[in-house]
Amino acid sequence: MRTHHCNELSESHIDQTVTLIGWVNSARDHGGVIFIDLRDREGLTQCVFRPEENADAATLSHNLREEDVVQVIGKVSKRLEGAENAKMATGAIEIVASDLKIINKADVLPFQLDKELSNEDLRMKYRYLDLRRARMSKNIRQRSKITSAARRYLDDSGFYEIETPILSNPTPEGARDFLVPSRLNPGKFYALPQAPQQYKQLLMVAGVEKYFQIARCFRDEDLRADRQPEFTQIDLEASFVDQEDIIKLVQGLLGAMFKAGLDVDIAKEFPRMTYAEAMDVYGSDKPDTRFDIKITDLADVFAATEFKIFKGVLEGGGVVRAINAKGFATITTGQMNRLNEIAVQAGLPVKNLAFIKLENGEYKSPLWKIFSEEEKAAVTAKMNLEEGDIVFFAAGSRESVSTILGRVRSECAVMQGLNEGSDKFNFLWVVDFPLLAQDEESGEWVAVHHPFTRPHADDLGKLESGDFANVRAQAYDVVLNGYELGGGSIRIHEKDLQAKMFEALGVSPEEQQIKFAHILDAFRFGAPPHGGLALGLDRIAMLVSGEDSIREVIAFPKNNKGADLMAQSPCEIGMKELREVYVQSTYKKKDAPMVGE
């Protein structure tokens, strides 16, 4: 139906007769001569309809409106001098139309495609129109490019692409499972996989050695800008590897993806940081290192302080730390209120952050009157406090202070615009994560990553002795500009060590047999050493595209309530369909009897 696409023609095609087809991007009447910009996914070409060329086509062109689908036949002509459009790849030429065929007329659109729309629900309802916009079309193209690059790189590295089941057993991956009733097995349910974790490990036992999958994953959890109930990850696993092998592989993989998506060469080796250092210095296990706001420990400064709050915290084994938001002494009342709100949400036990700012040569803070002269001098020196700076303090447990100052640090960067710009890619490996963490409410030990993560070889004795808080994992996350791109670990492959891990997690032998019999049995038959990683494809596509939400790089996403407004999903199911899968709804609508009553 066409000889060329709408971004293909140039001066080299002048005098050629061509056929184009696409959507009317815009139409303009210049004294009876109609100009349209014809658009397909590749770009735009200007077409001109003159009565002397074809009266019927010219007459028909007067009725064109935006988003009509048309076919144009005509001759490529050089634009008149001064009429060129440097903003268009085809801006030096135009098509002088000799024939026009209207393929399909478009109704009046619910919104203009050349305008940004703040009403996200309207965009989601008409997503097929939203995707026609240049920005969204570019995003979908970028995603396709990086996905193809990932496949090529892993295929060239000897990996097999293998699909794993979507219908499987529930697994303890840290989030709520989506459940699917089984009609053929009354009263029993499948779960949609949160990740292919156990299957990929079983593939290693099966001797596959190198596996990858562009895997669909499902988690029934609250949503946010970079989270969806269904998402995609690049899942990979390899046998006979150590942590260095996986890190090297993933650095090359990300290099190939960013080259394909943005034509940039990223660093071949990413810097590394331990989890402890990331939390102590940046207050996050996925630190954004594009800006140099660091958490500084002030225990030595206040070792002999008479300030009761700091003194009590330090004597109780806590920490006193601070950050310097340089040049931010001009912070507004609204911004300060926002920082206080964020700090309280992060665990600050009082309503306001303690601070000192130096503005117009004056130290402004209630704390300044309390500190001794020695403490003032030490704080000024250690925090590099200069004119225009503001220093925020936090005191308490090491973990809470890191979390509070980490959140404040990130928000200060947003307020100051320190993390703006998509052309700076600060990749980072965070390594030596804790293997286990203690749940604050129950006091039980839980896996920081998942229960198949291998303990650090040097810390196996601590696992044996019950010193769970100090056992490190052979786990690693790859981070970019404050986002976790992916995480992985070297896995446990011995049945006895896996049993010890389950024991630390409070999983009884009986429960192990119910939930994990298949993988424990597999470990009995010569399971190889193995490890892997999963990269969040949606998040990588978001960063490559310069977007702030993964919804902008997913063709048909859910909204913040997990709903597809276009397809009206989720929807109610009739009693007949529920009976067929042996399910009775207990949901009771307002002023309506319960289903089944």
Beta strands, then each sheet from edge to edge (+ up, - down):
strand 1: 17-30
strand 2: 33-40
strand 3: 43-49
strand 4: 69-78
strand 5: 93-104
strand 6: 160-161
strand 7: 179-181
strand 8: 189-191
strand 9: 210-218
strand 10: 230-239
strand 11: 272-274
strand 12: 296-297
strand 13: 319-325
strand 14: 354-359
strand 15: 362-364
strand 16: 390-396
strand 17: 427-431
strand 18: 436-438
strand 19: 445-447
strand 20: 475-480
strand 21: 483-490
strand 22: 530-536
sheet 1: 1+ 2- 3+ 5+ 4- 1+
sheet 2: 6+ 9+ 10- 22+ 21- 20+ 17- 11-
sheet 3: 7+ 8-
sheet 4: 12+ 13- 16+ 14- 15+
sheet 5: 18+ 19-
end
